[in-house]
Amino acid sequence: MKILTVNAGSSSLKFNLISLPEEKELISGNFEKIGLAGGIYSIKINGSKIKKEVDMKDHKVAIELLIKELLENKIINSLDEIDGVGHRIVHGGNKYAKSVLIDEDVIKTVEELSSLAPLHNPANVMGIRAFMEALPNVPMVGVFDTAFHQTMGEQEYLYAVPYDWYENYQIRKYGFHGTSHKYITKVMQEKLNKDNVNLISCHIGSGGSICCIKDGKSIDTTMGFTPNAGLIMGTRSGDIDYSIIPYYMQKTGKTLEEIDTILNKKSGLFGISGEFSDHRDIENAMNEGNQKAKLANDMYVNRIVDYIAKYYVKLNGEVDALVFTAGLGENAREFREAILTKLECLGIFVDHNLNASIAGYLDLHEGLISMEESSVPVYVIPTNEELMIALDTYELIK
């Protein structure tokens, strides 16, 4: 089967076409500035990249270009070869604990949940409807970023606020990056030959979350009602004392909307360092003696260590593996080492040579990076959310 995976934003569209069950990527690409001036798209086939500039009035035009590239590059000979389309949907609320075939009822529910993800769910629906129009006979599947975390218990997902906030307004922890954490769980189940795996999965990128996985299911995660919870990130603050917000409003006269923008887009590594949100820039600045960059890095390390230690205790020390994934987790060797060095009190020991030889920015691959005597084996596993979307779609339509 050939499965198309789609991640639609308000002005963007990312896609992959994957052949299953052999898990072979045939083509991938990204359409940018849809509905805006200066539209551009790039596609990747067999390691070769093609980039084209073209204005796209809407997602329908982008999909027409996508289909044109599939046909002209002989990826498919007809649209009948596309067996299913898997759509990444950011928020499924507490309605969806697994991927589902999309029908009008699902679309209506996703639209109703838009207040929980106003920047994402409407764009996801836009993409779904555009593909339904372009490929009316192809099954569509919704893969929810929140679904994997629906196995959390009330004691984990509720906040200590009046209970009717949850009953009336659905205020609770939802967690995100679920598709990535689910993929890591699948890989480790196969690698360890064990279904009921206990994992601490660290998805560390410009956005970051850690997931506590018991018996193959999420029992806690760092992101909350929104993605701006838990870890320090590239531009997000992560956990803060809520009283800071009214205090800062009173002192500065800034609006709630302005502060929300600051906490989401001007905080985290960028806020502390004053100029860098990409950890590669933080590393370079640290090497040049930039003390604010070092402070930002150290704060990020400490926050990650705090949560790993918390989840180690939550799993009663019975952890089958600690896994680093995503851009920073897969690539930043010194950053991983700084985290693992602080975990030595738990009997977790990094193998410096293995860590130095595995998964750097120029040579992505997976591997074990802990010493043999480490109480918990530590792995680097590249995530593949697109493949997870494709696999869920494949299983539903097979």
C-alpha positions as CSV (number, residue, x, y, z in Angstrom):
1,M,0.0,0.0,0.0
2,K,1.0,3.6,-0.6
3,I,0.0,5.9,2.3
4,L,0.2,9.7,2.1
5,T,0.9,11.4,5.4
6,V,-0.2,15.0,5.8
7,N,0.5,17.8,8.3
8,A,-1.5,20.9,7.3
9,G,-0.9,24.2,8.9
10,S,-2.7,27.5,8.2
11,S,-0.2,28.4,5.5
12,S,1.8,25.2,5.1
13,L,1.5,21.6,4.1
14,K,4.1,18.9,4.8
15,F,3.7,15.4,3.2
16,N,5.3,12.0,2.8
17,L,4.3,9.1,0.6
18,I,5.3,5.8,2.3
19,S,5.1,2.3,0.9
20,L,4.0,-0.2,3.4
21,P,4.5,-2.8,4.9
22,E,8.1,-2.3,3.7
23,E,8.2,1.2,5.3
24,K,9.9,2.8,2.4
25,E,9.6,6.6,1.9
26,L,9.0,7.3,-1.8
27,I,8.8,11.1,-1.6
28,S,8.5,13.9,0.9
29,G,8.0,17.6,0.7
30,N,6.9,20.9,2.3
31,F,4.6,23.7,0.9
32,E,5.1,27.1,2.5
33,K,3.4,30.5,2.4
34,I,0.1,29.0,1.1
35,G,-2.3,31.9,0.6
36,L,0.5,34.4,0.9
37,A,2.9,36.1,-1.5
38,G,6.2,34.4,-2.2
39,G,4.9,30.8,-2.1
40,I,7.5,28.1,-2.3
41,Y,7.7,24.3,-2.1
42,S,10.4,21.7,-1.9
43,I,10.3,18.0,-2.5
44,K,12.8,15.2,-1.8
45,I,13.1,12.1,-3.9
46,N,15.9,9.5,-3.5
47,G,18.1,12.0,-1.7
48,S,17.7,14.7,-4.3
49,K,16.0,17.9,-3.5
50,I,13.9,20.1,-5.8
51,K,12.7,23.6,-4.8
52,K,10.2,25.7,-6.8
53,E,8.7,29.1,-6.3
54,V,5.0,29.4,-7.0
55,D,2.1,31.3,-5.5
56,M,-0.6,29.1,-4.1
57,K,-4.0,30.7,-3.5
58,D,-5.1,28.0,-1.0
59,H,-4.5,24.4,0.1
60,K,-6.4,23.1,-2.9
61,V,-3.8,24.6,-5.2
62,A,-0.9,23.1,-3.1
63,I,-2.6,19.7,-3.3
64,E,-2.9,20.0,-7.1
65,L,0.8,20.7,-7.3
66,L,1.6,17.8,-4.9
67,I,-0.4,15.4,-7.1
68,K,1.3,16.8,-10.2
69,E,4.7,16.1,-8.7
70,L,3.8,12.6,-7.8
71,L,2.7,11.9,-11.3
72,E,5.5,13.7,-13.2
73,N,8.2,12.1,-11.1
74,K,6.6,8.6,-11.7
75,I,6.1,8.0,-8.0
76,I,2.6,6.9,-9.0
77,N,1.0,6.3,-12.4
78,S,-2.5,7.2,-11.3
79,L,-4.3,8.4,-8.2
80,D,-5.7,4.9,-7.7
81,E,-2.3,4.0,-6.3
82,I,-2.8,6.1,-3.2
83,D,-4.5,3.8,-0.7
84,G,-5.0,6.1,2.2
85,V,-4.2,9.6,3.6
86,G,-3.2,9.9,7.2
87,H,-3.7,13.4,8.7
88,R,-1.9,14.7,11.8
89,I,-4.4,16.4,14.0
90,V,-3.0,18.3,16.9
91,H,-5.9,18.1,19.4
92,G,-8.3,15.3,20.0
93,G,-9.3,16.4,23.5
94,N,-10.5,13.5,25.6
95,K,-12.6,12.2,22.6
96,Y,-9.9,10.2,20.8
97,A,-7.5,7.7,22.4
98,K,-6.5,6.3,19.1
99,S,-6.5,7.1,15.4
100,V,-9.8,6.9,13.5
101,L,-11.3,6.9,10.1
102,I,-12.4,10.4,9.3
103,D,-16.1,11.1,8.5
104,E,-18.2,14.2,9.0
105,D,-18.8,13.4,12.7
106,V,-15.0,13.3,13.3
107,I,-14.5,16.6,11.4
108,K,-17.3,18.2,13.5
109,T,-15.7,17.0,16.7
110,V,-12.3,18.3,15.6
111,E,-13.9,21.7,14.8
112,E,-15.6,21.7,18.2
113,L,-12.2,21.1,19.9
114,S,-10.7,24.1,18.1
115,S,-10.9,26.3,21.2
116,L,-8.2,24.0,22.7
117,A,-5.9,24.4,19.7
118,P,-7.1,27.5,17.8
119,L,-3.9,27.7,15.6
120,H,-3.9,24.1,14.6
121,N,-7.2,22.3,14.5
122,P,-8.9,24.7,12.0
123,A,-5.8,24.3,9.7
124,N,-5.9,20.5,10.1
125,V,-9.6,20.5,9.1
126,M,-8.8,22.7,6.1
127,G,-6.3,20.2,4.9
128,I,-8.7,17.2,5.5
129,R,-11.4,18.9,3.4
130,A,-9.0,19.8,0.6
131,F,-7.8,16.2,0.3
132,M,-11.3,14.8,0.5
133,E,-12.1,17.0,-2.5
134,A,-9.0,16.0,-4.4
135,L,-9.1,12.3,-3.5
136,P,-12.8,11.6,-2.9
137,N,-12.5,7.8,-3.0
138,V,-9.5,7.5,-0.7
139,P,-9.9,6.7,3.0
140,M,-8.8,9.5,5.3
141,V,-7.5,8.8,8.8
142,G,-7.0,11.2,11.7
143,V,-3.9,10.6,13.9
144,F,-4.1,12.8,17.0
145,D,-1.1,14.2,18.8
146,T,-2.9,13.9,22.1
147,A,-4.2,10.4,21.7
148,F,-1.2,8.4,23.1
149,H,-1.6,10.3,26.5
150,Q,-5.3,9.4,27.0
151,T,-4.1,6.5,29.1
152,M,-3.1,8.9,31.9
153,G,-5.1,8.6,35.1
154,E,-7.2,11.4,36.7
155,Q,-4.6,11.9,39.4
156,E,-2.1,12.8,36.6
157,Y,-4.1,14.8,34.1
158,L,-6.2,16.9,36.5
159,Y,-5.0,20.2,37.9
160,A,-5.7,21.2,41.5
161,V,-8.3,23.8,40.5
162,P,-12.1,23.6,41.0
163,Y,-13.3,20.3,39.5
164,D,-16.0,22.1,37.5
165,W,-13.2,23.7,35.4
166,Y,-12.6,20.2,34.0
167,E,-16.3,19.3,33.8
168,N,-17.4,22.5,32.1
169,Y,-14.4,23.7,30.2
170,Q,-12.2,20.6,29.7
171,I,-9.3,22.1,31.5
172,R,-6.8,19.3,32.2
173,K,-3.4,18.0,31.1
174,Y,-3.6,16.6,27.5
175,G,0.1,16.2,26.6
176,F,1.5,16.5,23.0
177,H,4.2,14.8,20.9
178,G,2.1,11.7,21.4
179,T,2.8,10.3,17.9
180,S,6.5,10.6,18.5
181,H,6.4,8.9,22.0
182,K,4.2,6.2,20.5
183,Y,6.7,5.6,17.7
184,I,9.6,5.4,20.3
185,T,7.5,2.9,22.3
186,K,6.9,0.7,19.2
187,V,10.7,0.7,18.3
188,M,11.7,-0.2,21.9
189,Q,9.1,-2.9,22.2
190,E,10.7,-4.5,19.1
191,K,14.2,-3.8,20.2
192,L,13.7,-5.2,23.7
193,N,11.3,-7.9,22.5
194,K,8.9,-6.9,25.2
195,D,5.4,-5.5,24.9
196,N,5.0,-4.1,28.4
197,V,8.0,-1.8,28.3
198,N,8.7,0.8,30.9
199,L,10.3,3.8,29.3
200,I,11.3,7.4,29.9
201,S,11.0,8.9,26.4
202,C,12.7,12.3,25.9
203,H,11.5,14.2,22.8
204,I,13.9,17.1,22.9
205,G,13.8,19.6,20.1
206,S,12.8,23.3,19.7
207,G,9.7,22.0,21.5
208,G,10.3,19.4,24.1
209,S,8.4,16.9,26.2
210,I,9.2,13.8,28.3
211,C,6.8,10.9,28.6
212,C,6.6,8.3,31.4
213,I,5.6,5.0,29.8
214,K,4.5,2.0,31.9
215,D,3.6,-1.3,30.3
216,G,3.7,0.4,26.9
217,K,1.2,3.1,27.9
218,S,1.7,6.8,28.7
219,I,1.0,7.4,32.4
220,D,2.4,11.0,32.6
221,T,4.0,13.6,30.4
222,T,5.5,17.1,30.8
223,M,3.3,19.1,28.4
224,G,-0.1,20.0,29.8
225,F,-3.2,21.9,28.8
226,T,-1.0,23.4,26.1
227,P,2.5,22.7,24.8
228,N,3.8,25.6,26.9
229,A,4.2,23.5,30.0
230,G,7.0,21.3,31.5
231,L,10.4,21.7,29.9
232,I,12.2,24.9,28.9
233,M,12.1,25.0,25.1
234,G,13.5,27.0,22.2
235,T,11.1,30.0,22.7
236,R,8.6,28.6,25.3
237,S,9.0,29.2,29.0
238,G,7.8,25.8,30.3
239,D,6.5,25.7,33.9
240,I,6.3,29.0,35.7
241,D,4.5,30.4,38.7
242,Y,1.2,31.7,37.3
243,S,1.3,34.7,39.7
244,I,4.1,36.2,37.5
245,I,1.5,37.0,34.8
246,P,-0.8,39.4,36.7
247,Y,2.3,40.9,38.5
248,Y,4.0,41.6,35.2
249,M,0.8,43.0,33.7
250,Q,0.5,45.4,36.6
251,K,4.1,46.5,36.3
252,T,4.3,46.9,32.5
253,G,0.7,47.6,31.4
254,K,1.1,44.8,28.8
255,T,-2.0,42.8,27.8
256,L,-2.7,39.2,28.4
257,E,-2.2,38.5,24.6
258,E,1.2,40.3,24.7
259,I,2.3,38.2,27.6
260,D,1.0,35.0,26.0
261,T,3.2,35.8,23.0
262,I,6.2,36.5,25.2
263,L,5.8,33.2,27.0
264,N,5.4,31.2,23.8
265,K,7.7,33.0,21.4
266,K,10.2,35.0,23.3
267,S,11.0,32.9,26.3
268,G,12.9,29.6,26.9
269,L,16.4,29.5,25.5
270,F,15.8,32.7,23.6
271,G,14.5,34.5,26.6
272,I,17.4,33.6,28.9
273,S,20.2,34.0,26.3
274,G,18.7,37.1,24.8
275,E,19.3,36.0,21.2
276,F,19.4,32.3,20.6
277,S,16.5,29.8,20.3
278,D,18.4,27.1,18.4
279,H,20.6,25.0,20.7
280,R,23.3,24.8,18.0
281,D,23.6,28.6,18.3
282,I,23.6,28.2,22.1
283,E,26.5,25.7,21.9
284,N,28.5,28.0,19.6
285,A,27.9,30.9,21.9
286,M,29.0,28.9,25.0
287,N,32.2,27.9,23.2
288,E,32.8,31.6,22.7
289,G,32.3,32.3,26.5
290,N,28.8,33.7,26.3
291,Q,27.6,33.3,29.9
292,K,23.9,33.8,29.2
293,A,24.0,31.1,26.6
294,K,25.6,28.8,29.2
295,L,23.0,29.8,31.8
296,A,20.2,28.9,29.3
297,N,21.8,25.6,28.5
298,D,22.3,24.7,32.2
299,M,18.7,25.6,33.1
300,Y,17.5,23.4,30.2
301,V,19.7,20.5,31.4
302,N,18.4,20.8,35.0
303,R,14.8,20.9,34.0
304,I,15.2,17.7,31.9
305,V,17.1,16.0,34.8
306,D,14.3,17.0,37.2
307,Y,11.6,15.2,35.1
308,I,13.7,12.1,34.3
309,A,14.3,11.7,38.1
310,K,10.6,12.2,38.8
311,Y,9.6,9.6,36.2
312,Y,12.3,7.2,37.4
313,V,10.6,7.3,40.8
314,K,7.1,7.0,39.3
315,L,8.3,3.8,37.6
316,N,9.7,2.5,41.0
317,G,13.2,2.4,39.3
318,E,11.9,-0.3,37.0
319,V,12.9,1.4,33.8
320,D,13.7,-0.7,30.7
321,A,15.3,2.2,28.8
322,L,15.8,5.9,28.8
323,V,15.5,7.2,25.2
324,F,16.6,10.5,23.6
325,T,14.9,11.5,20.4
326,A,14.0,14.5,18.2
327,G,16.4,17.2,16.9
328,L,18.3,18.0,20.0
329,G,18.0,14.6,21.7
330,E,19.3,12.8,18.5
331,N,22.1,15.2,17.7
332,A,23.5,17.1,20.7
333,R,26.1,14.8,22.2
334,E,27.5,17.1,24.8
335,F,24.0,18.1,25.9
336,R,23.0,14.5,26.4
337,E,26.2,13.8,28.3
338,A,25.5,16.8,30.6
339,I,22.1,15.3,31.4
340,L,23.3,11.8,32.0
341,T,26.2,12.9,34.2
342,K,23.7,14.4,36.6
343,L,21.8,11.1,36.8
344,E,24.8,9.1,38.0
345,C,23.3,9.0,41.5
346,L,20.5,6.8,40.0
347,G,23.2,4.4,38.7
348,I,22.8,5.7,35.1
349,F,26.2,6.0,33.4
350,V,27.0,7.3,30.0
351,D,29.6,5.7,27.9
352,H,31.6,8.7,26.7
353,N,33.0,6.9,23.6
354,L,29.6,5.6,22.5
355,N,27.9,8.9,23.1
356,A,30.6,10.7,21.1
357,S,30.3,8.3,18.2
358,I,26.5,8.0,17.9
359,A,24.0,10.4,16.5
360,G,25.7,13.7,15.8
361,Y,24.3,16.5,13.6
362,L,26.0,15.1,10.5
363,D,25.5,11.3,11.1
364,L,22.0,10.5,12.3
365,H,21.7,7.0,13.4
366,E,20.5,5.1,16.5
367,G,22.4,3.3,19.2
368,L,23.1,2.5,22.9
369,I,25.1,5.2,24.7
370,S,25.3,3.9,28.3
371,M,27.8,1.7,30.0
372,E,27.2,-2.0,30.5
373,E,26.9,-1.5,34.3
374,S,24.3,1.3,33.9
375,S,21.2,0.6,35.9
376,V,19.1,1.8,32.9
377,P,20.2,1.4,29.3
378,V,20.2,4.7,27.5
379,Y,19.4,4.8,23.7
380,V,19.3,7.4,21.0
381,I,16.5,6.6,18.6
382,P,15.6,8.9,15.7
383,T,11.8,9.6,15.8
384,N,9.6,9.1,12.8
385,E,6.2,10.6,13.3
386,E,5.4,10.4,9.6
387,L,6.0,6.6,9.6
388,M,3.8,6.3,12.7
389,I,1.0,8.2,11.0
390,A,1.4,5.9,8.0
391,L,1.4,2.8,10.1
392,D,-1.8,3.8,11.9
393,T,-3.5,4.6,8.6
394,Y,-2.3,1.3,7.1
395,E,-3.7,-0.7,10.1
396,L,-7.1,1.1,10.0
397,I,-7.7,0.6,6.2
398,K,-5.9,-2.7,5.7
